[in-house]
Amino acid sequence: MPTLPTIATLWIGPELSWLEQLCLRSFVDAGHEMRLYTYDKVANVPQGVTLCDANDIFPGDNIIRHRRTGSPAIHADIWRLHLMAKTDCIWVDADVLCVKPFDFRDGYVFGLEKKDLVCNAVMRLPTGSQTLAQLLDFVADVHAIGPWLSAEKRAVLQAAKDAGTPVHFCDQDWGLTGPAAFTHFLKQSGEWAHALPQAAFYPVSFRDRNKMLLPRHQIETEFLDADTRAVHLWARRMKPRLQEAEGNRPRPGSFLYRAVLKHGIDPRLAPIPAKKTSAPVTDDDDDDAHALPAGAPPTAQKPAKPAAAPLAKPAAAPVAMATADVILCHGLQVPFDPRIIRPRIEKPLRRGRYSGDACAALRLVLRPGDRVLDLGAGLGLCSALAAATPGVDRVVAVEANPDLIPIIRETCRLNGLQDRVELRNAVVVDQPDANPPFYIRADFRASSLDGPSRPFSRVAQVPAVGLAQLMQDLRPTVLVCDIAGSELGLFDAVDLSSLRHLILTQHPVVYGPEGQKRIAAVLKSKGLHPARDTAPGSPVQRFLRQDAAPAQPDGTPMPAQSARPWPPQNPRVLITTCMKDEGPFILEWLAWHRAVGVTDFVVFTNDCSDGTDRILDHLAARGEVQHLPNPALVAGSPAFQPLALAYTQMLPVFRRSDFVISMDVDEFLNIRCGAGQLTDLFQATGPFDALSISELNHGANGRAHFTPGWIRPQFPAHQIEAPGKRRARRGVKTITRLSPLLAKLRNHRPDFQADSAPRWLDGSGRPTDWFHQDASQNGMDVRGSYDLVSLDHYALRSLESFFMKTLRGDVVVANKSVSLRYWRERNRNDATSSTYNPALEAAARAYYDQTYQSDAKLMALQADACAWHRAKIDSIAAEPEFVMRRDWIMANAWDGTGPEVED
């Protein structure tokens, strides 16, 4: 058998984390000689890895580090080229995981990261390679200008060079000596033709990297194929996520979890450090993103900690970025510069709470077509959030503190929004007749126009811009304002008529309660009134235009809706729902509710793996449903259900409807009066604005295995309909009549206008007005509530289907897991009193046979979904997490009979 090639990498730093140990060990286990080159001693090298002196390849007296990030990637880029000139080893970054032996015989080994870019995380060039020679020539001049850069950027760099101040590699854009250079010279030499497909080494893209941490994603089947030899783990972003948000270990059931089990790595023995003392040898930033040059003279330092850029001096230029760390907050990446982000700011930022009220308010109010003006942009969170929201037309950020401008730019760059946010360094005033002094303080939040009354670090002369001019030029619909007290008097003489919402952070410590009253009075005179849902005591206040359409608490206007006379003839009833990996169960659910009298379905999906999206696309083409991607995906929000409901009300099908229900594919309306149809229910109840239906949970009925077919006949037994007082509270779903009273759709129940008096009934037609009085209520005492209708809920199905739900996670809220308590509470098999109207059952079967069974392509798609579920169930059966869950259920909560468990 031919000998496998030797694999080599470089490590600069004192010790490895478990992530590097995992990757190195994966090559040893694949049968390779794995060489780890180092300049210093590394104590925790995995067994089987050969330690080598990095000086034998390229000296390490002066490690060249990228100034902004502190990363030694430039040095590593140069070092790997010399490795190829001196050996026939294949270079891999220390975050490349081997999944199959590198049985390459070609001297060229490298692969596409995406269509037009080759990455150098896996790389071998033969000694006679023209590309290798050109790369070595290029990096020999540490002030070289990349010929692939834009003409404008080359001109700037050339001008600096001509002036005798050339820009060093470490101060140029990130990745200059890495993939960008490699790709350019490969194309120039024609050796690009040797590139392997993306699946070879980068099957999981940078944007999909977090899926390797999520148990619901089966990376081996979703991303890897026969061409895959390795997976790049994108450690520069993966390691902070693991250290900060994942407890420094992979989640059970995830791709990385399976990898550490396979290769015998214990994350507890080599945790990823909270503060970097060295940087992994990787080139794994998003290659579409470019950092701004820092502008300071280049330096080359010995390993250890990268030196921070000097602090800004009084009256000096804005400080340059000095960060090698990124913090995730509100779904956005924020650069960590300890000179700007002090501990009192860092702590809430790392916990995802910084600017929480303002960001939450902004998420609630934004809608397509909005123009957003952010005054006092701070770290750029609100501006980036607005720019990342689908459909927002324009975002202008204004920040007076010059030290924050690089931070805001970097926040936008890290999130791919640099072209979406217009950034201005200016002081906003009511009448700009001069450039006023701006007083900068150690806590940037206290920096302001107010100087003499408080200590300050330095004074900056910042251009002034009038709010009136900004309003006239931009005509914003949403204004975010946090300007350290300067809001007092700012709005007095300004036309605010374009605004729909104002999100204002008030500073009563500056102007007191009287100042707050004055601001509120000025805004009221301009048609902007405080929102009812503002958190008590919060300095962040939301004002909305009162003459706008009735607004939900999330700010999305409820379309004008006039209720038809009761009873509405041929009522249009809309079900809106979210789905993920529900392919085997869709058609029965649709056929049943068609028979019940539902006329329209809107289905939002996200991250489907089993073909649910393909089934729904096919049904949508036939006019059976309206299928849409969940808007939370592009909004970067975990709130799948709330955003889907907010989007539903913008659809024409919503405006045409008489009633709407938010419910799930495992829930079935069971109408117990008349012929079992919605019109029978409406006749029995009489007029209502909301009818809240109590759920009735069906247990697993002793079924362990997933069996394709209709669900309801498989699981007839359920919890009792008349529980004891302590177990009487259950959840509801609500049929909502669309009328001018409606303020907001929610998953379990609606909200109505505060001053309205809606008629609210339960499933027996009894008044339940307390729902309107207490917006926090999502359930009720179910005793006596099932006379006219029940919501039969098949939350578990079989044990294997429950495991699939556990793997998938909650479709309502991202990253919310399904617990064993969920099983224990819902596996009730005590009664079989809830049966379905036989005539309606026959009607549903007939609709299924005529509409779905006759469609060969649809049946094939459903069969594929069932096969996917079967294969997935088999693939997880032996995983420790599911073995533990199965054993616990069998021992403690399998039969689901007897008295309901009290907590």
N, C-alpha and C positions, 0 to 999 in steps of 0.2 A: 504494500500500500504506500503511495507517495507520501512523503513527509509534509505536514502542514507548515505554512509559512510562520515565521516568528512575528509576534505582535509586540509593539513597543509603545510606551507613552512616557511622558515627563510629569513629575510632580514637584512643585515648588512650595515648600511648607513643611511644618514639623510632623504632622500626622494626617492620616486619612480619615474620612468619615465613613460610615457604613455604606454610603452610596458608591463611593469609589471602590471600597472593598468588594462590593457586590459585582461591579463591572469587571474588575481585574480577575476575580475568581471565575467569572463566567467564561473567560477565554481559556483558563487552565482546565476547567471542566469540559470544554469542547475539544481538548487535546492539543492545544497550542502551547508553545513556549511563550510565556508572558513576561516581558522585560519591563521593569519599572526603573526608569532613570531618575536619579535625584542628585541634588547638590549637597544635601545635608542628610543626616541620619533620620530615617522614618521607622518608628518602632512597631507599628501595627500593620505590617504588610501581610496579606493573606498567604496561607500555606500554598506552596507551589509557584509563587511569583519570584522571579529572579531579579535581585537588586543589582543595578549597574550605576557607574559613575557618569553623570550627565556631562561632566567636563571633557570626557573622551569624545563627545560629539561636538559640543560648542561650549566655550567657557561661560561661567556664570558669575564673573567678577562684578559685572554691572547688569542687573536684571532690568530690562526696559518694561515699565508698567504704563498702561494707559492712565493718563492723569485723572480723568473723571471717575473711572470705575476702580482704579487701583489694581486692575487685573494684569497679570503677567502674560496675557494672551499674545501680545506682540512678540515678546521673547520666545514664546512657544511656537509661534508661526515661523520664526527664523530658525529655531532649533530643529524643527521637523524637516525643514529643507536640507539641513546639513546631515540629518539622519539618513535621508534618502541618497545623498551624495556619497555616503560612506558605507551603507549597509543595504541589504535587500529586505529589511523589515517593513511590515505594514504599520503605519502610524495609526493609532486610535486616540481620541480624546479620552480622558479618564472617566467620562460619563457615558460611554458607549457600552451597551449591554449585548453580549454575544448570545444569539439564540440558535445559531447553526454554524458549524465549522466553516472557516474562510478557506475553502478548497479552490482558491483561484490559482490558475497557472499563468495568466497574463501578467506582464510586468506592470501594467496600469491597473490600479485599483482605486476607484473613487466613484461617487454617485451623486445624482441630482438630489438637491434638497427641495426644489420646486422646478417649474418648467424651464426657466432661464438662468438658474443659479446652481452651481456645484458647491457643495460644502466641503471643507477640509477636515472635518472631524474624523473621517476615515480616508486614508490617503497613502498611495504608493506610486511613485514614478520611477521608471528605470534610470540608471545613471546617464544614459545617452539622451534622455528626454529634452527636447527643445524647451518645453514649458518649465522644467526644473532649472535649466540654465538661465532663462529669462527672469524667473522669480528670484534666483540667487543674485543676479545683477541688480534687480530692483531693490531688494532689501539691503544691499550693500551701502546704499545711500539713505541714511535715516531721515533725510529731508526730502526724499523723493516725492514727486507729485503724481498721483495716479492718473494715467491717461484716460481712464474710464469715467472720471469725475465730470460733472457738468462744466461747460465752458466758463460759466460765471465763477465757479469755485476754483477752477484751475487758474483763472486770471488773478483772483485774490491771492492764492498761494504763490504764484509766480511774482506778483508785485512785492510780496514780503521777501521773497528770495532775492530779487533784484536790489531791494533796499538793504540787504545784508542781514536780515532777520528771518532766515528761513524757518518754516514751521516743522517741528520735529514730529515723527510718527506718533509720539505719545499725546500730542495735542491736536492731532487730526481726528477725523471722524472714526468712530468705533468700527472695527472690522476691516480697516484699510488693508492690512497685510494678510487678511484671511480669505474668506470666500470671494470677496470682490476681486482681489488680485488674482486668485487662482482661476476664477471663471474667465477673466479677461485674457490671461495668457494662454489658457487652454483653447479658447476660440481663435486666438491669433495664430497659434501653432497648428491648428487642425486636430489636436489631440483630444479635443472635446468629444470626438466620436467614440472614445473609449468609455464614456460615462455610463454607469449602470443606472437602471431605473430608480426612482425615488423609493420604491419598496425595498431596495437592497439594504439601506442603512437608515433611512428617515421615513419609515412608513407612518409614524405618528408625528404629525406636523407640530411646529411650535405652538400653533393656536389650539391644537387638540391635546397638548401635553398633560393637562390636569385629568384627562380621562384615564390616564394610567394609575391614578390614585382612587378612582371611583369603582366600587364593586359592581355597579350596574353595567359597566362596559367590559365586554369580553374582547380584549385587545387582540388576542390570538386569532379570532375569527373576523373581527370588524376591520382590522388594519393590516395584519400580516398575511403574506402569501408565500408561494413556493420560492420566490426570488429573495425573500428576506433573510439576511445573515445577521443583522444586528439592529438594535433600536437605540437611537440617540435620546437620552433622558433630559436634555436641556437643563443641566444642573444649575446654571446661573439663576434660573427662575424657579426650578423645582425644589432646590434646597431651602430657600427661604420659606416656601409654602409648607414643606415638610416640618421645618423647625418651628414655625410660628403657629401654624393652623392645624397640624396633623399629629401633634404630640411626638414628633421626631421618629415616627415609624409609619409604615404604610398601613392603610386600612385593611382589615381582614377581607379576603375575597377579591382584592384588587390585583391588577397585573403585577405591580411591584411586590405585593405580599406573596404572590405565588413565586416570584423570582427569588426573594430572600429565603423562602422555604427550600426551594430547589437547590440553592447553592450554599445553604448552611450558614447564612450570615445573621448575626444577632444585632439588630440596630441599637440595643441597649448598651453594647460594649464599645461602640464608637459613634456617639451621637453627633449630629451636625451641630457645629458651634453656633451659638446665638450671635456672636460678633465675629466677623471674619478676621482671622489673623493671616490667612493666605487665601489665594483664590484658585479654584480648580483650573486646570489647563483646558479651557473650552472656548469655543467661538460660538456661543449659543444664544446671543441676543437675536431678536427678530431682525433679519437682514434687511427688512424694509425700512427700519428706523435708523436715523443718523443723529448722533450727538452733535451739539454745537462745539466748536473749538473753544478751549478755555482761555487761550490768549496769553498765558503765562509762559516763561521760558521753559524748554523741556528739561527734565531731570531724569537720571537713571539711578535707581536705588537698589541696594542689596535686598534680598527677600524680605523677611519680617513684615512689619506693618507698613502699608503705603503711607508716605507722609501726607498730612493734610495740607491743603493750600492755606497760605497765611490769612489771618483775619483781616477784614477790611479796616483801614485806619479812618479816623474822623475826616469827614469831607472828601473821602476818596471815592473812586468809582465803585459801582456795585460789586459785591463779592462774587467770585466765580464759583461754580458748582464744585463741591467736594463730597462726593457720595459714592459708595460702592454698595449701597443697600437700597432695597425697594420695599415699601410697605404697602400692603393691600388694605384699602379702606373703601367701603361702600362699592365694592366691585371694581375699584379703580386702583391703578398702580401709582404710588406717589414716591418720589425720590427722597431718601433720608439724608439730609445734611445736618449734622449735629450742631453746627454753628447757628442755624436758623430754627431747626426743630428742637427746642429745648425739652427736657424731661416732662414738663407739665403739658406739653403739646404731644410729645411722642407717645405717652401712655394711652390716651384716648384714641390716638391715630392708629396705633397697633391693635387696639381692641375694636376698631371699626365704629367708634362712637363720635369721632371728631366731626364737628359741623353736622351732627346727626339730624337735628330738627330742620335745619335749612335744606339739607339734601333730601330728607323725607318729604318736605313740603314741595320741593321742586319736582321730584318724581311724580307727585300726585297731580300737579297742575299741567305739566307739559303735554302738548298735543301737536299733531302734524301742522306745519305752517307757522309755528311760533318763531318769533324773533326775540332773543334773550339778551338783556343787558345786565352784566354782572359788575356792580360797583364795589370795589374792595375785594378783589378776587382772591386774596390770600394765597393759599397753596394751589389754587386752580381747581379745587374739587367740584364746585358748583358749575363752573364753566365747562369742565370736561364731561360732567354728567349730562349737561344739556346737549353738548355736541354729540355725545354718544347715543342720544335718544332718537329713534327713527323719525324722520319727517321734519325735525326742527330745521328751520330755514337758515338761520344765521345766529351766531353767538359772538358778542363783543365783550371782552373782559377788560376792565380798567382797574389798575392797581397803582397806587401812589408810591409804595415802598420799592425803590430800585433793587433792593436785595432780593425781593421775591420774584422778580421777572425771570431769572434763570430757572427758579423752581417751577413756576407756572409753565414755562416752555417745555421743561423736561417732563412734567406731568402729562402734558398734551402729547409729547413724543412717545412716551412709554405706552400710552394707550392708543397710539395710531391716529391722533386727532390734531396733529400739528397744522393741518390744512383746513381745519374746521373752526378754529378759534382765532379771532382777531384780537391781538393783545396790544394794549396801549399803556404806557407808563405815564400816568398823569394824575393830578389832583382834581377831583370833581367839585366844583363850586357852583353857587347860584349865578354869580356874575363874574366872569373871568376878566378882571382888569389888570392883573399882574400875575407873576409866578410866585405864589406865597412860599415861605419856608416850610418844609415838612420835617418833623422831628422824629427821628428814628430811635427806637428803644430796643433793649435786649430781647424782650418779648414782643415779637413783631405785631401782635394783636393790639398792643398799646400805642404803637406808632400813630401819629396823628398831626393835625394842624395846630393842636393845642400844645404849646411849648413851655412857656415860663412856669406854669403851675406844677409841673412834674419833672423829675430828672429825665434826661435823655442822653443817648450815646453820641449822636452827631446830628447835624442838620444837612438836609439835601435840598437843593433847588430843583424842583420838579415842575414841568409844564402844567399849566392849569387849563381845564376844559370846562365849559359851561354845560350844566345838565340840560338846559333848554335847547342848546345846539345838538347835543347827543340825541335827545328825544326827537327833534325835528329830522335829523339825518337818518336815524335808525327806525323810528316808529316802532319801538319794542312792544310786544304783547305781554311779556313777562319781565319784571324788573327784580333783581336780587340785590340787596343793599346791606352792606356791613362795613361802615366807614368810621367806626370808633367815636361816635357822637356827633360827627359833622352833619348827620341827617337832620338835625334841628334847624329849621328854617330853609332847608335845601329845596323843598317841594313847593314853597309858598307861591312863587310867581311862575311856575312851570306848567305847561300844558301836558297833562297825564292822560289825555283822552284815548290814546292808543292802547293803554294798559288794560289787560284783563285781570292780571294778578300782580301784586307787589308782595315780595317776601322780604320783610324788614327785620334786621337784628337791631333791637333798641339798646341803648346804653344809659339807663336811668342814673347810673353812678355819675354820669357827666352832667345831665340836665334835670334829674329828679322827676318825680311823678307829674309835676306841672308841665314839664317838657313833653312827657309822653302824651298827656291830654291834648296839648297843643298840636302835636304831630297828627294824632287821630282826628282832631277837628278839621285840620287842613285837608287830610285825605278824604274825609267824609264830604267836605264841600266839593271835592272833585269826583264824587261818585264811587269812592273806594271805601268799603266797609269791612270791619274785622270778620274773619271767617269764624263760624261757630265751633269748628273742631280744633282750634288752636289749643295746644297743651297748656294747662293752667301753670302759671309761673314761668313759662318759657320766655326768654328774651326774644325769641324768633316769633314774629307775628305775621300772619298772612292776611292780606287785604284783597278783596275781590270786588269787581264792579257789580253793583247791585242790579243794574239794568240788564245784565247778561241773563242767559237762560238759566233756569234753576240748576244749581251745580251740586254734584256729588261731593262728599268730603275729599275725593281725590282730584277735584277740580275739573273733571271732564264734564262738560255740560250735558244734561239730560235733554235729548231732543224733545221739542214740543209735542205732546201726545194727548190727543183728546179721546176719551173712552167712548166706545160705541154703546148705544142703549142696551140695557140688559133684558133678556139674554141675547148676546150677539149671535146673529145668524151665521152659520158656517164659520165658526171662530177659527182664526189662525193662531196656532199654538206653536211656540218656538222652544226647542230644547237647545241650550248651549252647554258645551262640555269640553273638558280637556282629556286627552288620551296619550298614553305611551305604552307601547308593546301590549296591545289588547287585541291583536289580530284574530285569535280564535273565537272571540266573544262578540264581535261587532254586529254580525248579521242577525242573530237572534234578537238582540236588543233593539235594533232598528225595526225589524218586522213586528215585534210586539207593540212598540209604541206607535207605529203606523196604524195598527189595528185599534189601538186605544183612541186615536184621533189626533195625534201630533202631526202637524203639517210641515214643519221645517226643522232642520237640524244644522247647527253650526258647530264644527268640531275643530279644536285647536290641538296640534300635536307638537312634540319636541323630542329630539334625540331617539327616534324609534329605530330599533334594530330588527324587529321581527316581521317587518313588512306592513305594519299598521298604516303607515303613510301611503303605501302603494295601493292598499285596499281602498282607502278613503279617496285617493286621487281618482281611482276607477269609478267609485260611486259618485263622486262629484261630476265627472264627465257625463254621467247618466242623469244628473239632476237630482240624485237622491239626498245629497248632503252638500253643504258648503264647507270645504276643507281649507284651513289656513294654518300657517306656522304660528306658533305661540309668540306673540309680540315680546314676551319677556326675554326671548333668546337674543334679539337685537338690542333690547334695552339694557342687557347685562344685569337683569334683576332676577332674584330667586322667586319672586311672587308670580308664579305662573297663572294661578286662578284669578287673582284680582285684576291683573293686566288684561287677561283674556275677556273678562266680563266688561271691563271698561271699554275695550275695543269693540265688543259685540254691539254696544248701543250706538256705534257709529255706522253700522251696516244698514243698508236699505231693508233687509229682511226683518230687522228689529223694528223699524218704523212702520212696517206693514202689519205687525203682529198685534193681536189682542191680549195674549198672555205669554209669559216667558217663564221657563223653569231652568235653573242651573242644577244639573244632576250628573251622576257618573254612569259609566257603562255597566257597573255591577249593581245598579239600582233599577228596580222595575215598579212602575205605578200599578197598583192593584186596586182598581175601583170596584167597590163591593155593592153598588146600587145599580138598578136598571140593567142595561145590557153590558155594563162594564166600560162604557166609553166616557170621555171627558164631558160630552154634552149631557149625559145622565148625571154626572157629578154636579155640573153647574145648575141643573134644574133642581137637584136635591138641596143644594146649599143656599140658593138664592144669591143676590148680589154680594160680592166681596171685592176687596182690594188685594188681600193676601190670604192664601189658604196654606197653612203650614202642616205638612204631612209627617207624621212620626215614622221613624225607621223601625223595621222589624228584621233583626239580624238572623240570617240562616247560617247554621254551623256547617262543619265539614261533613256531617252525616256519616262519619266513619270511613270516608274515602281518602286514601293516602295518595292515590296516583292520578295524575292528569289524564283525563279521557276526553278527546274531542267529541263535540256534540252539544246539544242544547243544555244549558245550565240548570234551568228551573226544575226539570224532572229529576235531575241527579241529586238535588239538595232540597228535598221538601221540608225537612224538619227545621225548626227555628226556635228562638227563645219564646217564652210565654208572653201573651198579650196583656196579662194583668199581674205584673210583678209586685213584690212588696214595696213599701214606701221608700226604703233605702236604695233600691235599684230601679226606681221608676223613671228616672230622668234619662231620656234618649235624645239623639239628634233629630233634626228635621230638615227637610227640603221644602221649598215654598213655590206654589204657583202664584205668580204676581200678575195682577191686571195692570196693563200700561195705561196711565192716566196722568193728568197734571199734578197729582199728589206725589208721584214717585220722585225720589231724590237720588237714590243709588241702588244698583243691583249688587248683591253680595251672594256668596256661595250658598249659604244656608237660609238667608232671609234678606228681604230688602230693607232699605231705609226710606221713610217718607218725609216730606217737608215737616219741619218741627211744629208749625202752627196748624197742621192738618189733623183730621180725625178719621183715619182710614178704618174701614171695616175689616177686621182681621179674625179669621176663623181657624179652628183646628180640623183634624180629619174626621170629626163627627159633626162638624158644622157649628161648634160652640164658639162663642166669642173669646178671643185671647188678646184683648187690647193691651195687656202688659208688654207684649212684644214691642209695640210702638213706644211705650214709655221707657223701655230699657234696651238701648241699642246693643248692649253686650250679650244679649240672650240669643243663643243658637240652638237651644233645645228646650224640652218641656217635660212635665210629668205626663207620661203617656197613658195613664190609666183612664179608660173610657174614651180614648181618642181615635180608635180604629173603626168606628161604625161605618163610615162612608168610603174611606180610602186608607190604604197603608202604603208605605214605601218599603217593599221587600228588598232587603239588602244582602247580596251574596258576596260579602267582603272577603271571605277566605277561599271559597270553592274548595278544592282538595288541598291536602298538606303540601303537595308539590307545587301547586299554583300559589299557595301562600309563600313558599320560598322564592318563587319568581317575583312576587310583589316585594318581598324583602330585598331582593337583588336590585330591582328596578328603582326602589325608593318611592317617595310620595310624588304624585303627579301634580299636586296642588302647590306644594312649596318645595323648591329645589333643595337637595341634600338632607331632606328630612327622612329618617329611617323608620322602618316598621318594626316595632318591638314585639317581644314575646307576650307582653301584657295585651297587646292588640289581639293576639290569638286567644288568650285566656278569656278575655271579655266577650269575644264574638263567637266563640265555638260553642254555641248553645243549640242543643238538639232535643228540646223538651216537649215540643208541640208540633202538630201538623194542621193547625186550624186555619191557616192562611192558604186558601186554594184560589185558583183562577177560574173565571167564568169560562165554561166549556165552549160556548159559541165563539167567544173572543179568541180562545186558544186555537180553535179551528180556523178562524179568520187570519190569525198571525201565521199559521202553518201554510195556508193557501197563498198568502202574500209572499212568504219566503220561497215557496216552490215556483211560483209564477215569475217573480221578479229577480230572485237571486240564483236559485238552483238551476235555472235554464241558461245562466250566463257562465259558459265554460271557463273563461278567463278569470272571472271573479272566484269561482270555485277553486281554481288552481292557486290563486293568491291566498285564499283562506287555508288551503292544504299546506302551502309553503310556510305559513305562519305557525300552524300546528306542529309541523316538522321542526321548525326552529325552536319552539318551546320544548319539545321532547328532547332535542339535542342539548339544549342549554341545561335542562334539568339533569340530564345524565352527566354533563360535564362538571356540575357543582356538587354532585351527590356525595363525593368523598372529601370535600373540603372541610376542614376542622370546624369552621363556623356553623355549617349546616348540619354536620353530624351532631354537634352540641345542641343545636336548636331541636333537631328531631328527637334526640334522646330525652331532652327536657319535656317536650310536649307529650311524648309517649308515656312518660312517667307521671306527669302532673296534670295534663289537661287534654287528654285524647278523646274521651267519650262524650264530654260536653253535656252530661245529664245531671240531674240532681239540683240541689239549691245553688243559686247563682253566687259566685264568690264575692265576699265582702272584703274591701280593702282595709 
